[in-house]
């Protein structure tokens, strides 16, 4: 009798265990392993992401659907899709301002496997209340692109440039010998519409980044202190004084800095990872490098290049838990598996994860190298927070053109006003 009772009890326990394993708060079955619905932000990557989804499903059996919004319609499409009975489990925001609209739909990624695999915490995005709601899946970077061959011909190597003082010394020497060398330090700094964004956006991004760090901004500030605009002047003056072009002609000169660099007319060219395709048509990876833009801030020898992104994954917190779990696994696979990282590296270039495949784009290799060495990332937060970007930058272009034509302290003060008062004015216009 005891043996029979023991068998019955064992059976009851066993059935209880099985019941516990099979229960699911959403479906009540063990068959719901979850699925993934990714609303893709990048139309140009649709084919690659469809291939990615197919490979993952073949490997794991988990269904992955990638729907790509038409160019310029992403937010409209996302809003529409979120209202459906089967909304996206994975979607994209471009920065803090868009995250404000979707914070309630952002799953907290704290403790996730993908978060642990990031190369740098600056690729995390937080909601206004401090929730870790977004994570970058690719990034771009900008800095000073270097022709290493010309740098060597001038008698220098990358190791000779590590802060503003060393950059200044190298550039001034090259400029002084430009007739002898046959090239100058910097390409032109044209201020027409095709080029001015490099300076009113990217170059200005450095002093604004350092202000953000000093002031502790965690969201778009209503005003700026302008405390690092002297550093902006230092690097801008270095560009103007050490190239072959008259600063007074930059407003309307119609210069082509990319062609100048391709033609071997300068050692340094401020631009980003997106230039690789054009430059690699002539130069090998061994001839090219990217270094940080130094502007004289204390400790900048520990900086990396300026890396950021408008491609930030958010997991839908309103989805079923099984789908959330499936989505998190898929995201991790994309940035850690051989198949996933190879597709990402080829299609997206910069993938900020420890196990990502190496990109063929040498500029990303330098960006990753700085991060791997523990250098801090000069992030793009302030650029994404710029109020009424086009109007803000237009005012700065006008003031900088006046300064370039007549480089007085009074005219530089107008540049400072264009930045600080311009930001305040555009913030008020954008936040009535």
SVG drawing of the C-alpha trace seen along z (x, -y; Angstrom):
<svg xmlns="http://www.w3.org/2000/svg" viewBox="-6 -94 66 96">
<polyline fill="none" stroke="black" stroke-width="0.4" points="0.0,0.0 2.9,-2.4 4.4,-1.6 1.2,-2.4 0.8,-5.6 4.3,-6.6 3.8,-6.0 0.6,-8.1 2.3,-11.0 5.2,-10.8 2.8,-11.0 1.0,-14.0 4.3,-15.8 5.4,-15.0 2.2,-16.2 2.4,-19.4 5.9,-20.1 4.7,-19.6 1.7,-21.8 4.0,-24.5 6.3,-24.3 3.5,-24.5 1.5,-27.4 1.7,-30.8 0.0,-33.9 -0.9,-34.9 -1.9,-31.6 -1.9,-28.8 0.1,-26.6 3.7,-25.7 3.6,-26.2 3.8,-30.0 7.6,-30.5 7.0,-34.1 7.6,-35.9 9.3,-39.1 7.8,-41.9 10.5,-44.6 9.2,-47.8 12.3,-48.9 13.4,-52.5 16.0,-52.1 14.4,-51.4 17.9,-51.0 18.5,-48.1 15.2,-46.2 16.7,-43.5 19.5,-42.8 17.1,-42.7 14.7,-40.3 17.7,-38.0 18.6,-38.4 15.0,-37.5 15.0,-34.4 18.3,-33.2 17.2,-33.6 14.0,-31.7 15.8,-28.9 18.2,-28.6 15.8,-28.9 12.3,-28.3 11.2,-31.6 9.1,-33.7 10.5,-37.1 8.7,-39.6 10.4,-42.7 8.1,-45.5 9.9,-48.5 8.3,-52.0 8.5,-54.1 11.1,-56.9 9.9,-59.9 6.8,-58.1 8.3,-56.2 6.6,-58.0 3.2,-57.9 3.6,-54.2 4.7,-53.4 1.7,-55.2 -0.6,-53.3 1.0,-49.9 0.9,-50.4 -2.9,-50.6 -3.2,-47.2 -3.9,-43.9 -0.4,-42.6 1.8,-45.7 5.6,-45.8 7.6,-44.1 10.7,-46.0 10.8,-49.6 13.1,-52.5 13.5,-56.0 16.1,-58.5 16.8,-60.1 15.6,-61.6 12.9,-63.8 11.2,-60.8 11.6,-58.7 9.4,-61.2 6.5,-60.1 7.1,-56.4 8.4,-56.1 5.3,-54.3 5.9,-51.7 9.6,-51.2 10.6,-48.0 13.3,-48.4 16.5,-46.8 18.3,-46.8 20.0,-43.4 19.5,-42.2 22.1,-40.2 22.4,-42.7 23.0,-45.6 25.9,-43.6 27.5,-43.3 27.6,-47.0 31.1,-48.5 30.1,-51.8 27.3,-53.0 26.8,-56.2 24.9,-53.9 22.1,-53.5 19.0,-55.8 17.1,-56.6 13.6,-58.0 13.0,-61.3 12.2,-59.3 15.5,-57.3 14.3,-54.1 16.8,-52.3 14.5,-52.1 16.6,-52.3 19.8,-50.7 21.7,-51.6 22.1,-48.8 24.4,-50.8 26.2,-54.1 28.2,-56.6 31.2,-58.6 33.1,-61.7 36.5,-63.2 39.5,-64.2 40.1,-61.9 43.8,-61.5 45.9,-60.7 48.6,-58.7 50.9,-58.6 51.0,-62.4 51.4,-62.7 54.4,-60.4 55.8,-62.4 55.6,-65.4 57.6,-63.5 54.9,-62.6 52.8,-59.6 49.4,-59.3 51.1,-58.9 52.3,-62.5 48.8,-63.9 47.0,-63.3 45.6,-66.7 45.1,-70.2 48.6,-71.4 50.2,-68.5 47.6,-68.8 48.4,-72.6 52.1,-72.0 51.9,-69.4 49.5,-71.4 51.4,-74.7 54.6,-73.0 52.9,-71.3 51.3,-74.6 54.6,-76.5 56.2,-73.9 53.2,-73.4 55.0,-74.8 57.8,-72.4 55.6,-69.4 53.0,-70.0 50.1,-69.7 48.6,-71.6 47.3,-70.6 43.6,-71.0 41.1,-70.9 38.9,-73.9 36.2,-74.8 33.5,-75.9 30.5,-77.5 28.0,-77.0 25.0,-74.7 26.9,-71.6 29.6,-72.0 28.6,-74.3 26.8,-71.4 30.2,-70.0 31.0,-72.9 27.7,-74.3 26.7,-70.8 29.6,-68.5 32.4,-70.8 30.1,-72.8 29.0,-69.5 32.3,-69.3 31.9,-72.4 28.2,-71.6 29.1,-68.1 31.6,-69.4 29.0,-71.9 26.5,-69.1 28.9,-67.1 29.9,-70.1 26.3,-71.1 24.8,-67.6 22.1,-68.1 20.0,-65.0 17.5,-66.5 17.2,-69.5 18.2,-72.6 16.3,-75.9 19.5,-77.9 23.3,-77.4 26.1,-78.9 28.5,-78.9 31.3,-78.0 33.3,-76.0 32.9,-78.3 36.5,-79.6 37.5,-76.0 35.3,-76.2 37.2,-79.3 40.6,-77.6 39.9,-74.7 38.1,-76.9 41.1,-79.3 43.4,-76.3 41.4,-75.2 41.4,-78.7 45.1,-79.4 46.4,-76.1 44.8,-75.5 45.4,-76.9 42.2,-78.9 41.5,-82.5 39.0,-82.6 37.2,-85.5 36.2,-83.4 34.7,-80.5 31.2,-81.8 30.7,-81.6 33.9,-79.9 32.2,-76.7 35.1,-74.5 35.0,-70.7 36.9,-69.4 36.3,-65.8 38.0,-66.3 40.8,-68.1 41.5,-65.2 41.2,-62.7 43.6,-64.7 46.2,-64.6 46.0,-68.4 45.7,-68.1 46.5,-65.7 43.4,-66.4 39.7,-66.4 36.9,-66.8 34.2,-64.4 32.7,-61.0 32.4,-57.3 30.0,-57.9 33.0,-59.2 34.6,-55.8 32.9,-54.7 34.2,-57.8 37.7,-57.8 38.3,-54.0 37.9,-54.3 41.4,-55.8 43.0,-55.0 43.5,-51.6 42.7,-51.1 46.4,-51.3 46.5,-54.9 43.5,-56.2 42.7,-56.9 40.3,-58.8 41.3,-60.6 39.4,-62.8 38.9,-66.5 40.9,-68.1 39.8,-71.6 41.9,-72.2 39.6,-70.8 41.4,-69.4 41.7,-65.6 40.8,-65.4 43.8,-63.1 41.4,-60.5 38.6,-61.2 37.6,-59.1 36.0,-60.2 32.5,-61.6 30.1,-58.6 26.3,-58.7 23.3,-57.3 19.7,-57.9 19.1,-54.2 18.0,-53.1 16.0,-49.9 13.1,-50.0 11.3,-46.9 7.5,-47.3 6.6,-46.9 3.0,-46.4 3.7,-43.2 3.1,-39.7 6.0,-38.6 6.7,-35.7 7.2,-38.1 9.3,-40.4 11.6,-37.5 11.8,-36.4 12.6,-39.9 15.4,-40.3 16.9,-37.0 16.7,-38.0 18.3,-41.4 21.2,-39.7 21.7,-37.2 21.9,-40.1 24.8,-41.7 26.6,-38.5 26.2,-35.7 28.5,-35.1 25.6,-35.4 23.9,-38.4 27.1,-40.5 28.3,-39.8 25.1,-41.1 25.1,-44.1 28.8,-44.9 28.3,-44.8 25.0,-46.8 25.3,-49.2 29.1,-49.6 29.4,-50.5 27.9,-48.0 28.9,-48.9 29.0,-45.4 31.9,-43.3 31.3,-40.3 30.4,-42.2 32.1,-41.3 34.8,-43.8 33.5,-46.4 35.3,-46.8 35.1,-50.5 38.4,-51.4 37.0,-54.5 34.8,-52.3 37.8,-50.3 39.4,-53.4 36.2,-54.4 36.0,-51.0 39.7,-51.0 39.3,-54.2 36.3,-52.7 38.1,-49.4 41.0,-51.4 38.5,-53.0 38.5,-56.4 35.3,-58.4 32.9,-58.9 32.0,-62.4 28.3,-61.7 25.7,-63.4 23.0,-64.2 23.3,-68.0 23.0,-67.6 19.8,-65.6 18.5,-68.1 19.1,-71.2 15.8,-73.1 14.7,-74.1 18.1,-72.8 18.0,-74.5 17.1,-77.9 19.6,-77.6 22.5,-76.7 21.6,-79.3 22.2,-82.1 25.6,-80.6 26.6,-80.4 25.9,-84.1 27.9,-85.1 30.8,-82.8 31.0,-84.2 31.3,-87.7 34.1,-86.6 35.9,-84.7 35.9,-87.9 37.1,-90.1 38.5,-88.1 38.0,-90.5 37.0,-89.8 33.8,-91.7 32.9,-89.6 33.6,-86.4 31.3,-87.7 28.6,-87.7 29.3,-84.0 28.9,-83.4 25.6,-85.3 24.4,-83.3 25.0,-80.1 23.7,-81.1 20.9,-83.5 20.1,-81.6 19.5,-78.4 17.3,-80.2 15.3,-81.8 14.7,-78.6 13.9,-76.7 11.2,-79.2 9.9,-78.9 9.8,-75.2 8.3,-75.1 5.6,-77.9"/>
</svg>
